[in-house]
Amino acid sequence: MPQNIFTSSFLARTTNLVRKGNTKIIGALIDADSKYEASDIIQAAEYPDCSTIKLNFKDAGKDFQFKNAILLYESLPMTPYLASDPRLWTYLALVTFRDYMKSLRPLAPETRNLSQYILTHYFCVSSSVKDLLLNDISLLWWVTHLTVSDTSEDKYRLTQEVFSMLDYTRHLLPGTQGRSKQLRHAVLEVVVENKELFKTHKEAKIRLIMRRLNTQAGFQLFPVFSKDDIKGAIMQLRPDIEICTT
């Protein structure tokens, strides 16, 4: 069975209306029983059908997002090219996984900055990594794709680390540095392998590492460095990491 996705024209039109604060369209999006016109939806045979996937809600425990990420990633085997389609992720957030999104990101007329809140979490406004990591369904697939290990027996251990602190999705994964698999895996492995070092002030310490790596080597050189080289460079920063609090 093909997966439904929104049409490009519907997505562009609706994104524009939400951005302008159109009360009619925002009210329709808040309405859990909102229906979409057949002309706004197409069947895309290139995507696996997601209708049978059951995501865990917030009350399922602290690891619910990590568990959902693995479930979604393993249920949706597709190329990064196909997984960059905003039409797919917006449809999944607004329709297929609407109940999950209502649990995670409740919508109400009094929600602060409601238009931006909807665009950030329910829509995928572009195919940039930054926007793919904002949509709460796309984030599950992309975090897993960017952190899955090819060699580790526990191939999702880095994925689990990211979901322990979603600050990674703002400071490590979406930037120019995060495009280097060696770098993002090196940073996450250092954290996982040195839990005591990152027991406190982890967010600040990650930001320190990213700043120092960028200053010392230049992000343009990371693709030619091995993962072990980058891990070594990070551990040379240990004295500064230990005292970092902000």
Secondary structure as UniProt FT lines:
FT   STRAND          3..6
FT   HELIX           8..19
FT   TURN            20..21
FT   HELIX           23..30
FT   TURN            32..33
FT   HELIX           38..40
FT   STRAND          41..44
FT   TURN            45..46
FT   TURN            51..52
FT   HELIX           58..60
FT   TURN            62..63
FT   HELIX           64..75
FT   TURN            80..81
FT   HELIX           82..84
FT   HELIX           86..91
FT   HELIX           92..96
FT   HELIX           98..104
FT   TURN            109..110
FT   TURN            112..113
FT   HELIX           114..121
FT   HELIX           129..132
FT   TURN            133..134
FT   TURN            136..137
FT   HELIX           138..147
FT   TURN            155..156
FT   HELIX           157..164
FT   TURN            166..167
FT   HELIX           168..171
FT   HELIX           177..179
FT   HELIX           181..193
FT   TURN            195..198
FT   HELIX           202..217
FT   HELIX           219..224
FT   HELIX           227..235
FT   TURN            236..237
FT   HELIX           238..243
//
